[in-house]
Amino acid sequence: MVKNIIEFFRNLPAKKCVECGKEIEEQADCYGNKCDHCMGLHDL
Ligand SMILES: [Zn+2]
């Protein structure tokens, strides 16, 4: 069963930044759908 769960997450499509379309690393904290670069620009 654990193996199936891992497979499930591996098959999920990668999140993409809504600003530049770059793939985003999975993060525990969800600020939105932007990559670190774009989030940095918006935070300034
Ligand atoms: Zn971006």
mmCIF file of the protein (N, C-alpha, C, O) and its ligand, coordinates in Angstrom:
data_MODEL
# 
_entry.id   MODEL 
# 
loop_
_entity.id 
_entity.type 
_entity.pdbx_number_of_molecules 
1 polymer     1 
2 non-polymer 1 
# 
_entity_poly.entity_id                      1 
_entity_poly.type                           'polypeptide(L)' 
_entity_poly.nstd_linkage                   no 
_entity_poly.nstd_monomer                   no 
_entity_poly.pdbx_seq_one_letter_code       MVKNIIEFFRNLPAKKCVECGKEIEEQADCYGNKCDHCMGLHDL 
_entity_poly.pdbx_seq_one_letter_code_can   MVKNIIEFFRNLPAKKCVECGKEIEEQADCYGNKCDHCMGLHDL 
_entity_poly.pdbx_strand_id                 A 
# 
loop_
_entity_poly_seq.entity_id 
_entity_poly_seq.num 
_entity_poly_seq.mon_id 
_entity_poly_seq.hetero 
1 1  MET n 
1 2  VAL n 
1 3  LYS n 
1 4  ASN n 
1 5  ILE n 
1 6  ILE n 
1 7  GLU n 
1 8  PHE n 
1 9  PHE n 
1 10 ARG n 
1 11 ASN n 
1 12 LEU n 
1 13 PRO n 
1 14 ALA n 
1 15 LYS n 
1 16 LYS n 
1 17 CYS n 
1 18 VAL n 
1 19 GLU n 
1 20 CYS n 
1 21 GLY n 
1 22 LYS n 
1 23 GLU n 
1 24 ILE n 
1 25 GLU n 
1 26 GLU n 
1 27 GLN n 
1 28 ALA n 
1 29 ASP n 
1 30 CYS n 
1 31 TYR n 
1 32 GLY n 
1 33 ASN n 
1 34 LYS n 
1 35 CYS n 
1 36 ASP n 
1 37 HIS n 
1 38 CYS n 
1 39 MET n 
1 40 GLY n 
1 41 LEU n 
1 42 HIS n 
1 43 ASP n 
1 44 LEU n 
# 
loop_
_struct_asym.id 
_struct_asym.entity_id 
A 1 
B 2 
# 
loop_
_chem_comp.id 
_chem_comp.type 
_chem_comp.mon_nstd_flag 
ALA 'L-peptide linking' y 
ARG 'L-peptide linking' y 
ASN 'L-peptide linking' y 
ASP 'L-peptide linking' y 
CYS 'L-peptide linking' y 
GLN 'L-peptide linking' y 
GLU 'L-peptide linking' y 
GLY 'peptide linking'   y 
HIS 'L-peptide linking' y 
ILE 'L-peptide linking' y 
LEU 'L-peptide linking' y 
LYS 'L-peptide linking' y 
MET 'L-peptide linking' y 
PHE 'L-peptide linking' y 
PRO 'L-peptide linking' y 
TYR 'L-peptide linking' y 
VAL 'L-peptide linking' y 
ZN  non-polymer         . 
# 
_pdbx_entity_nonpoly.entity_id   2 
_pdbx_entity_nonpoly.name        ? 
_pdbx_entity_nonpoly.comp_id     ZN 
# 
_pdbx_nonpoly_scheme.asym_id         B 
_pdbx_nonpoly_scheme.entity_id       2 
_pdbx_nonpoly_scheme.mon_id          ZN 
_pdbx_nonpoly_scheme.ndb_seq_num     1 
_pdbx_nonpoly_scheme.pdb_seq_num     101 
_pdbx_nonpoly_scheme.auth_seq_num    101 
_pdbx_nonpoly_scheme.pdb_mon_id      ZN 
_pdbx_nonpoly_scheme.auth_mon_id     ZN 
_pdbx_nonpoly_scheme.pdb_strand_id   A 
_pdbx_nonpoly_scheme.pdb_ins_code    . 
# 
loop_
_atom_site.group_PDB 
_atom_site.id 
_atom_site.type_symbol 
_atom_site.label_atom_id 
_atom_site.label_alt_id 
_atom_site.label_comp_id 
_atom_site.label_asym_id 
_atom_site.label_entity_id 
_atom_site.label_seq_id 
_atom_site.pdbx_PDB_ins_code 
_atom_site.Cartn_x 
_atom_site.Cartn_y 
_atom_site.Cartn_z 
_atom_site.occupancy 
_atom_site.B_iso_or_equiv 
_atom_site.pdbx_formal_charge 
_atom_site.auth_seq_id 
_atom_site.auth_comp_id 
_atom_site.auth_asym_id 
_atom_site.auth_atom_id 
_atom_site.pdbx_PDB_model_num 
ATOM   1   N  N  . MET A 1 1  ? 0.839  -1.219 0.000   1.00 0.00 ? 1   MET A N  1 
ATOM   2   C  CA . MET A 1 1  ? 0.000  0.000  0.000   1.00 0.00 ? 1   MET A CA 1 
ATOM   3   C  C  . MET A 1 1  ? 0.866  1.259  0.000   1.00 0.00 ? 1   MET A C  1 
ATOM   4   O  O  . MET A 1 1  ? 0.580  2.221  -0.713  1.00 0.00 ? 1   MET A O  1 
ATOM   5   N  N  . VAL A 1 2  ? 1.917  1.240  0.799   1.00 0.00 ? 2   VAL A N  1 
ATOM   6   C  CA . VAL A 1 2  ? 2.788  2.425  0.842   1.00 0.00 ? 2   VAL A CA 1 
ATOM   7   C  C  . VAL A 1 2  ? 3.405  2.687  -0.521  1.00 0.00 ? 2   VAL A C  1 
ATOM   8   O  O  . VAL A 1 2  ? 3.522  3.832  -0.956  1.00 0.00 ? 2   VAL A O  1 
ATOM   9   N  N  . LYS A 1 3  ? 3.793  1.617  -1.182  1.00 0.00 ? 3   LYS A N  1 
ATOM   10  C  CA . LYS A 1 3  ? 4.380  1.778  -2.515  1.00 0.00 ? 3   LYS A CA 1 
ATOM   11  C  C  . LYS A 1 3  ? 3.408  2.455  -3.463  1.00 0.00 ? 3   LYS A C  1 
ATOM   12  O  O  . LYS A 1 3  ? 3.792  3.318  -4.253  1.00 0.00 ? 3   LYS A O  1 
ATOM   13  N  N  . ASN A 1 4  ? 2.146  2.058  -3.379  1.00 0.00 ? 4   ASN A N  1 
ATOM   14  C  CA . ASN A 1 4  ? 1.155  2.660  -4.269  1.00 0.00 ? 4   ASN A CA 1 
ATOM   15  C  C  . ASN A 1 4  ? 1.015  4.153  -4.009  1.00 0.00 ? 4   ASN A C  1 
ATOM   16  O  O  . ASN A 1 4  ? 0.850  4.935  -4.945  1.00 0.00 ? 4   ASN A O  1 
ATOM   17  N  N  . ILE A 1 5  ? 1.078  4.546  -2.756  1.00 0.00 ? 5   ILE A N  1 
ATOM   18  C  CA . ILE A 1 5  ? 0.959  5.970  -2.420  1.00 0.00 ? 5   ILE A CA 1 
ATOM   19  C  C  . ILE A 1 5  ? 2.134  6.743  -3.001  1.00 0.00 ? 5   ILE A C  1 
ATOM   20  O  O  . ILE A 1 5  ? 1.964  7.839  -3.533  1.00 0.00 ? 5   ILE A O  1 
ATOM   21  N  N  . ILE A 1 6  ? 3.321  6.169  -2.896  1.00 0.00 ? 6   ILE A N  1 
ATOM   22  C  CA . ILE A 1 6  ? 4.498  6.838  -3.453  1.00 0.00 ? 6   ILE A CA 1 
ATOM   23  C  C  . ILE A 1 6  ? 4.355  6.981  -4.955  1.00 0.00 ? 6   ILE A C  1 
ATOM   24  O  O  . ILE A 1 6  ? 4.648  8.035  -5.520  1.00 0.00 ? 6   ILE A O  1 
ATOM   25  N  N  . GLU A 1 7  ? 3.905  5.921  -5.595  1.00 0.00 ? 7   GLU A N  1 
ATOM   26  C  CA . GLU A 1 7  ? 3.692  5.979  -7.045  1.00 0.00 ? 7   GLU A CA 1 
ATOM   27  C  C  . GLU A 1 7  ? 2.697  7.078  -7.389  1.00 0.00 ? 7   GLU A C  1 
ATOM   28  O  O  . GLU A 1 7  ? 2.872  7.805  -8.367  1.00 0.00 ? 7   GLU A O  1 
ATOM   29  N  N  . PHE A 1 8  ? 1.651  7.192  -6.576  1.00 0.00 ? 8   PHE A N  1 
ATOM   30  C  CA . PHE A 1 8  ? 0.613  8.188  -6.826  1.00 0.00 ? 8   PHE A CA 1 
ATOM   31  C  C  . PHE A 1 8  ? 1.212  9.593  -6.837  1.00 0.00 ? 8   PHE A C  1 
ATOM   32  O  O  . PHE A 1 8  ? 0.919  10.391 -7.727  1.00 0.00 ? 8   PHE A O  1 
ATOM   33  N  N  . PHE A 1 9  ? 2.046  9.891  -5.849  1.00 0.00 ? 9   PHE A N  1 
ATOM   34  C  CA . PHE A 1 9  ? 2.620  11.233 -5.777  1.00 0.00 ? 9   PHE A CA 1 
ATOM   35  C  C  . PHE A 1 9  ? 3.634  11.466 -6.880  1.00 0.00 ? 9   PHE A C  1 
ATOM   36  O  O  . PHE A 1 9  ? 3.775  12.581 -7.384  1.00 0.00 ? 9   PHE A O  1 
ATOM   37  N  N  . ARG A 1 10 ? 4.342  10.402 -7.255  1.00 0.00 ? 10  ARG A N  1 
ATOM   38  C  CA . ARG A 1 10 ? 5.323  10.540 -8.340  1.00 0.00 ? 10  ARG A CA 1 
ATOM   39  C  C  . ARG A 1 10 ? 4.641  10.856 -9.650  1.00 0.00 ? 10  ARG A C  1 
ATOM   40  O  O  . ARG A 1 10 ? 5.202  11.537 -10.508 1.00 0.00 ? 10  ARG A O  1 
ATOM   41  N  N  . ASN A 1 11 ? 3.418  10.355 -9.799  1.00 0.00 ? 11  ASN A N  1 
ATOM   42  C  CA . ASN A 1 11 ? 2.722  10.556 -11.071 1.00 0.00 ? 11  ASN A CA 1 
ATOM   43  C  C  . ASN A 1 11 ? 1.978  11.881 -11.134 1.00 0.00 ? 11  ASN A C  1 
ATOM   44  O  O  . ASN A 1 11 ? 1.453  12.254 -12.183 1.00 0.00 ? 11  ASN A O  1 
ATOM   45  N  N  . LEU A 1 12 ? 1.933  12.588 -10.021 1.00 0.00 ? 12  LEU A N  1 
ATOM   46  C  CA . LEU A 1 12 ? 1.263  13.883 -10.043 1.00 0.00 ? 12  LEU A CA 1 
ATOM   47  C  C  . LEU A 1 12 ? 2.057  14.851 -10.918 1.00 0.00 ? 12  LEU A C  1 
ATOM   48  O  O  . LEU A 1 12 ? 3.287  14.853 -10.888 1.00 0.00 ? 12  LEU A O  1 
ATOM   49  N  N  . PRO A 1 13 ? 1.365  15.659 -11.684 1.00 0.00 ? 13  PRO A N  1 
ATOM   50  C  CA . PRO A 1 13 ? 2.055  16.652 -12.499 1.00 0.00 ? 13  PRO A CA 1 
ATOM   51  C  C  . PRO A 1 13 ? 2.717  17.692 -11.615 1.00 0.00 ? 13  PRO A C  1 
ATOM   52  O  O  . PRO A 1 13 ? 2.189  18.055 -10.564 1.00 0.00 ? 13  PRO A O  1 
ATOM   53  N  N  . ALA A 1 14 ? 3.863  18.165 -12.041 1.00 0.00 ? 14  ALA A N  1 
ATOM   54  C  CA . ALA A 1 14 ? 4.582  19.155 -11.247 1.00 0.00 ? 14  ALA A CA 1 
ATOM   55  C  C  . ALA A 1 14 ? 3.831  20.472 -11.261 1.00 0.00 ? 14  ALA A C  1 
ATOM   56  O  O  . ALA A 1 14 ? 3.243  20.871 -12.266 1.00 0.00 ? 14  ALA A O  1 
ATOM   57  N  N  . LYS A 1 15 ? 3.867  21.133 -10.116 1.00 0.00 ? 15  LYS A N  1 
ATOM   58  C  CA . LYS A 1 15 ? 3.274  22.473 -10.058 1.00 0.00 ? 15  LYS A CA 1 
ATOM   59  C  C  . LYS A 1 15 ? 4.070  23.404 -10.954 1.00 0.00 ? 15  LYS A C  1 
ATOM   60  O  O  . LYS A 1 15 ? 5.287  23.270 -11.083 1.00 0.00 ? 15  LYS A O  1 
ATOM   61  N  N  . LYS A 1 16 ? 3.389  24.325 -11.557 1.00 0.00 ? 16  LYS A N  1 
ATOM   62  C  CA . LYS A 1 16 ? 4.086  25.296 -12.393 1.00 0.00 ? 16  LYS A CA 1 
ATOM   63  C  C  . LYS A 1 16 ? 3.759  26.704 -11.941 1.00 0.00 ? 16  LYS A C  1 
ATOM   64  O  O  . LYS A 1 16 ? 2.642  27.006 -11.522 1.00 0.00 ? 16  LYS A O  1 
ATOM   65  N  N  . CYS A 1 17 ? 4.759  27.549 -12.038 1.00 0.00 ? 17  CYS A N  1 
ATOM   66  C  CA . CYS A 1 17 ? 4.591  28.950 -11.667 1.00 0.00 ? 17  CYS A CA 1 
ATOM   67  C  C  . CYS A 1 17 ? 3.605  29.608 -12.620 1.00 0.00 ? 17  CYS A C  1 
ATOM   68  O  O  . CYS A 1 17 ? 3.732  29.474 -13.837 1.00 0.00 ? 17  CYS A O  1 
ATOM   69  N  N  . VAL A 1 18 ? 2.628  30.314 -12.078 1.00 0.00 ? 18  VAL A N  1 
ATOM   70  C  CA . VAL A 1 18 ? 1.629  30.963 -12.917 1.00 0.00 ? 18  VAL A CA 1 
ATOM   71  C  C  . VAL A 1 18 ? 2.217  32.179 -13.619 1.00 0.00 ? 18  VAL A C  1 
ATOM   72  O  O  . VAL A 1 18 ? 1.649  32.688 -14.586 1.00 0.00 ? 18  VAL A O  1 
ATOM   73  N  N  . GLU A 1 19 ? 3.363  32.639 -13.122 1.00 0.00 ? 19  GLU A N  1 
ATOM   74  C  CA . GLU A 1 19 ? 3.985  33.825 -13.708 1.00 0.00 ? 19  GLU A CA 1 
ATOM   75  C  C  . GLU A 1 19 ? 4.878  33.482 -14.886 1.00 0.00 ? 19  GLU A C  1 
ATOM   76  O  O  . GLU A 1 19 ? 4.764  34.077 -15.957 1.00 0.00 ? 19  GLU A O  1 
ATOM   77  N  N  . CYS A 1 20 ? 5.779  32.507 -14.681 1.00 0.00 ? 20  CYS A N  1 
ATOM   78  C  CA . CYS A 1 20 ? 6.786  32.214 -15.710 1.00 0.00 ? 20  CYS A CA 1 
ATOM   79  C  C  . CYS A 1 20 ? 6.684  30.792 -16.243 1.00 0.00 ? 20  CYS A C  1 
ATOM   80  O  O  . CYS A 1 20 ? 7.358  30.455 -17.217 1.00 0.00 ? 20  CYS A O  1 
ATOM   81  N  N  . GLY A 1 21 ? 5.849  29.945 -15.623 1.00 0.00 ? 21  GLY A N  1 
ATOM   82  C  CA . GLY A 1 21 ? 5.660  28.594 -16.122 1.00 0.00 ? 21  GLY A CA 1 
ATOM   83  C  C  . GLY A 1 21 ? 6.742  27.631 -15.683 1.00 0.00 ? 21  GLY A C  1 
ATOM   84  O  O  . GLY A 1 21 ? 6.758  26.480 -16.120 1.00 0.00 ? 21  GLY A O  1 
ATOM   85  N  N  . LYS A 1 22 ? 7.645  28.080 -14.827 1.00 0.00 ? 22  LYS A N  1 
ATOM   86  C  CA . LYS A 1 22 ? 8.707  27.215 -14.330 1.00 0.00 ? 22  LYS A CA 1 
ATOM   87  C  C  . LYS A 1 22 ? 8.139  26.207 -13.338 1.00 0.00 ? 22  LYS A C  1 
ATOM   88  O  O  . LYS A 1 22 ? 7.248  26.531 -12.553 1.00 0.00 ? 22  LYS A O  1 
ATOM   89  N  N  . GLU A 1 23 ? 8.663  24.979 -13.379 1.00 0.00 ? 23  GLU A N  1 
ATOM   90  C  CA . GLU A 1 23 ? 8.198  23.976 -12.434 1.00 0.00 ? 23  GLU A CA 1 
ATOM   91  C  C  . GLU A 1 23 ? 8.618  24.345 -11.023 1.00 0.00 ? 23  GLU A C  1 
ATOM   92  O  O  . GLU A 1 23 ? 9.737  24.801 -10.792 1.00 0.00 ? 23  GLU A O  1 
ATOM   93  N  N  . ILE A 1 24 ? 7.693  24.138 -10.070 1.00 0.00 ? 24  ILE A N  1 
ATOM   94  C  CA . ILE A 1 24 ? 7.946  24.514 -8.682  1.00 0.00 ? 24  ILE A CA 1 
ATOM   95  C  C  . ILE A 1 24 ? 8.186  23.261 -7.855  1.00 0.00 ? 24  ILE A C  1 
ATOM   96  O  O  . ILE A 1 24 ? 7.472  22.267 -7.992  1.00 0.00 ? 24  ILE A O  1 
ATOM   97  N  N  . GLU A 1 25 ? 9.188  23.317 -7.002  1.00 0.00 ? 25  GLU A N  1 
ATOM   98  C  CA . GLU A 1 25 ? 9.420  22.211 -6.071  1.00 0.00 ? 25  GLU A CA 1 
ATOM   99  C  C  . GLU A 1 25 ? 8.264  22.140 -5.090  1.00 0.00 ? 25  GLU A C  1 
ATOM   100 O  O  . GLU A 1 25 ? 7.751  23.169 -4.650  1.00 0.00 ? 25  GLU A O  1 
ATOM   101 N  N  . GLU A 1 26 ? 7.852  20.918 -4.744  1.00 0.00 ? 26  GLU A N  1 
ATOM   102 C  CA . GLU A 1 26 ? 6.771  20.781 -3.768  1.00 0.00 ? 26  GLU A CA 1 
ATOM   103 C  C  . GLU A 1 26 ? 7.204  21.393 -2.441  1.00 0.00 ? 26  GLU A C  1 
ATOM   104 O  O  . GLU A 1 26 ? 8.290  21.104 -1.939  1.00 0.00 ? 26  GLU A O  1 
ATOM   105 N  N  . GLN A 1 27 ? 6.366  22.220 -1.892  1.00 0.00 ? 27  GLN A N  1 
ATOM   106 C  CA . GLN A 1 27 ? 6.690  22.870 -0.624  1.00 0.00 ? 27  GLN A CA 1 
ATOM   107 C  C  . GLN A 1 27 ? 5.563  22.641 0.364   1.00 0.00 ? 27  GLN A C  1 
ATOM   108 O  O  . GLN A 1 27 ? 4.395  22.549 -0.014  1.00 0.00 ? 27  GLN A O  1 
ATOM   109 N  N  . ALA A 1 28 ? 5.930  22.549 1.638   1.00 0.00 ? 28  ALA A N  1 
ATOM   110 C  CA . ALA A 1 28 ? 4.928  22.312 2.683   1.00 0.00 ? 28  ALA A CA 1 
ATOM   111 C  C  . ALA A 1 28 ? 4.037  23.534 2.838   1.00 0.00 ? 28  ALA A C  1 
ATOM   112 O  O  . ALA A 1 28 ? 2.831  23.414 3.052   1.00 0.00 ? 28  ALA A O  1 
ATOM   113 N  N  . ASP A 1 29 ? 4.634  24.693 2.729   1.00 0.00 ? 29  ASP A N  1 
ATOM   114 C  CA . ASP A 1 29 ? 3.855  25.915 2.888   1.00 0.00 ? 29  ASP A CA 1 
ATOM   115 C  C  . ASP A 1 29 ? 3.382  26.402 1.529   1.00 0.00 ? 29  ASP A C  1 
ATOM   116 O  O  . ASP A 1 29 ? 4.176  26.546 0.599   1.00 0.00 ? 29  ASP A O  1 
ATOM   117 N  N  . CYS A 1 30 ? 2.086  26.652 1.422   1.00 0.00 ? 30  CYS A N  1 
ATOM   118 C  CA . CYS A 1 30 ? 1.525  27.035 0.128   1.00 0.00 ? 30  CYS A CA 1 
ATOM   119 C  C  . CYS A 1 30 ? 1.262  28.538 0.110   1.00 0.00 ? 30  CYS A C  1 
ATOM   120 O  O  . CYS A 1 30 ? 0.281  29.013 0.683   1.00 0.00 ? 30  CYS A O  1 
ATOM   121 N  N  . TYR A 1 31 ? 2.131  29.266 -0.542  1.00 0.00 ? 31  TYR A N  1 
ATOM   122 C  CA . TYR A 1 31 ? 1.917  30.704 -0.690  1.00 0.00 ? 31  TYR A CA 1 
ATOM   123 C  C  . TYR A 1 31 ? 1.085  30.989 -1.929  1.00 0.00 ? 31  TYR A C  1 
ATOM   124 O  O  . TYR A 1 31 ? 0.471  32.048 -2.058  1.00 0.00 ? 31  TYR A O  1 
ATOM   125 N  N  . GLY A 1 32 ? 1.076  30.023 -2.834  1.00 0.00 ? 32  GLY A N  1 
ATOM   126 C  CA . GLY A 1 32 ? 0.392  30.259 -4.100  1.00 0.00 ? 32  GLY A CA 1 
ATOM   127 C  C  . GLY A 1 32 ? 1.003  29.378 -5.155  1.00 0.00 ? 32  GLY A C  1 
ATOM   128 O  O  . GLY A 1 32 ? 1.529  28.312 -4.838  1.00 0.00 ? 32  GLY A O  1 
ATOM   129 N  N  . ASN A 1 33 ? 0.950  29.781 -6.366  1.00 0.00 ? 33  ASN A N  1 
ATOM   130 C  CA . ASN A 1 33 ? 1.458  28.957 -7.447  1.00 0.00 ? 33  ASN A CA 1 
ATOM   131 C  C  . ASN A 1 33 ? 2.569  29.679 -8.201  1.00 0.00 ? 33  ASN A C  1 
ATOM   132 O  O  . ASN A 1 33 ? 2.636  29.639 -9.430  1.00 0.00 ? 33  ASN A O  1 
ATOM   133 N  N  . LYS A 1 34 ? 3.429  30.334 -7.447  1.00 0.00 ? 34  LYS A N  1 
ATOM   134 C  CA . LYS A 1 34 ? 4.540  31.033 -8.091  1.00 0.00 ? 34  LYS A CA 1 
ATOM   135 C  C  . LYS A 1 34 ? 5.863  30.477 -7.607  1.00 0.00 ? 34  LYS A C  1 
ATOM   136 O  O  . LYS A 1 34 ? 5.976  30.016 -6.471  1.00 0.00 ? 34  LYS A O  1 
ATOM   137 N  N  . CYS A 1 35 ? 6.862  30.522 -8.474  1.00 0.00 ? 35  CYS A N  1 
ATOM   138 C  CA . CYS A 1 35 ? 8.183  30.036 -8.098  1.00 0.00 ? 35  CYS A CA 1 
ATOM   139 C  C  . CYS A 1 35 ? 8.848  31.035 -7.154  1.00 0.00 ? 35  CYS A C  1 
ATOM   140 O  O  . CYS A 1 35 ? 8.381  32.162 -6.985  1.00 0.00 ? 35  CYS A O  1 
ATOM   141 N  N  . ASP A 1 36 ? 9.947  30.597 -6.544  1.00 0.00 ? 36  ASP A N  1 
ATOM   142 C  CA . ASP A 1 36 ? 10.642 31.470 -5.591  1.00 0.00 ? 36  ASP A CA 1 
ATOM   143 C  C  . ASP A 1 36 ? 11.021 32.794 -6.231  1.00 0.00 ? 36  ASP A C  1 
ATOM   144 O  O  . ASP A 1 36 ? 10.924 33.852 -5.608  1.00 0.00 ? 36  ASP A O  1 
ATOM   145 N  N  . HIS A 1 37 ? 11.453 32.722 -7.483  1.00 0.00 ? 37  HIS A N  1 
ATOM   146 C  CA . HIS A 1 37 ? 11.888 33.933 -8.183  1.00 0.00 ? 37  HIS A CA 1 
ATOM   147 C  C  . HIS A 1 37 ? 10.737 34.947 -8.293  1.00 0.00 ? 37  HIS A C  1 
ATOM   148 O  O  . HIS A 1 37 ? 10.887 36.116 -7.935  1.00 0.00 ? 37  HIS A O  1 
ATOM   149 N  N  . CYS A 1 38 ? 9.609  34.484 -8.786  1.00 0.00 ? 38  CYS A N  1 
ATOM   150 C  CA . CYS A 1 38 ? 8.465  35.388 -8.989  1.00 0.00 ? 38  CYS A CA 1 
ATOM   151 C  C  . CYS A 1 38 ? 7.898  35.846 -7.653  1.00 0.00 ? 38  CYS A C  1 
ATOM   152 O  O  . CYS A 1 38 ? 7.491  37.000 -7.513  1.00 0.00 ? 38  CYS A O  1 
ATOM   153 N  N  . MET A 1 39 ? 7.868  34.944 -6.663  1.00 0.00 ? 39  MET A N  1 
ATOM   154 C  CA . MET A 1 39 ? 7.366  35.343 -5.348  1.00 0.00 ? 39  MET A CA 1 
ATOM   155 C  C  . MET A 1 39 ? 8.261  36.413 -4.762  1.00 0.00 ? 39  MET A C  1 
ATOM   156 O  O  . MET A 1 39 ? 7.781  37.362 -4.141  1.00 0.00 ? 39  MET A O  1 
ATOM   157 N  N  . GLY A 1 40 ? 9.569  36.265 -4.957  1.00 0.00 ? 40  GLY A N  1 
ATOM   158 C  CA . GLY A 1 40 ? 10.507 37.259 -4.457  1.00 0.00 ? 40  GLY A CA 1 
ATOM   159 C  C  . GLY A 1 40 ? 10.229 38.626 -5.057  1.00 0.00 ? 40  GLY A C  1 
ATOM   160 O  O  . GLY A 1 40 ? 10.241 39.642 -4.362  1.00 0.00 ? 40  GLY A O  1 
ATOM   161 N  N  . LEU A 1 41 ? 9.980  38.634 -6.356  1.00 0.00 ? 41  LEU A N  1 
ATOM   162 C  CA . LEU A 1 41 ? 9.714  39.900 -7.037  1.00 0.00 ? 41  LEU A CA 1 
ATOM   163 C  C  . LEU A 1 41 ? 8.439  40.532 -6.502  1.00 0.00 ? 41  LEU A C  1 
ATOM   164 O  O  . LEU A 1 41 ? 8.368  41.749 -6.327  1.00 0.00 ? 41  LEU A O  1 
ATOM   165 N  N  . HIS A 1 42 ? 7.433  39.707 -6.244  1.00 0.00 ? 42  HIS A N  1 
ATOM   166 C  CA . HIS A 1 42 ? 6.153  40.244 -5.797  1.00 0.00 ? 42  HIS A CA 1 
ATOM   167 C  C  . HIS A 1 42 ? 6.214  40.703 -4.349  1.00 0.00 ? 42  HIS A C  1 
ATOM   168 O  O  . HIS A 1 42 ? 5.460  41.586 -3.939  1.00 0.00 ? 42  HIS A O  1 
ATOM   169 N  N  . ASP A 1 43 ? 7.123  40.095 -3.566  1.00 0.00 ? 43  ASP A N  1 
ATOM   170 C  CA . ASP A 1 43 ? 7.199  40.464 -2.157  1.00 0.00 ? 43  ASP A CA 1 
ATOM   171 C  C  . ASP A 1 43 ? 7.910  41.793 -1.954  1.00 0.00 ? 43  ASP A C  1 
ATOM   172 O  O  . ASP A 1 43 ? 7.722  42.449 -0.929  1.00 0.00 ? 43  ASP A O  1 
ATOM   173 N  N  . LEU A 1 44 ? 8.725  42.193 -2.926  1.00 0.00 ? 44  LEU A N  1 
ATOM   174 C  CA . LEU A 1 44 ? 9.498  43.418 -2.747  1.00 0.00 ? 44  LEU A CA 1 
ATOM   175 C  C  . LEU A 1 44 ? 8.655  44.686 -2.866  1.00 0.00 ? 44  LEU A C  1 
ATOM   176 O  O  . LEU A 1 44 ? 9.181  45.792 -2.737  1.00 0.00 ? 44  LEU A O  1 
HETATM 177 ZN ZN . ZN  B 2 .  ? 8.010  32.140 -11.752 1.00 0.00 2 101 ZN  A ZN 1 
# 
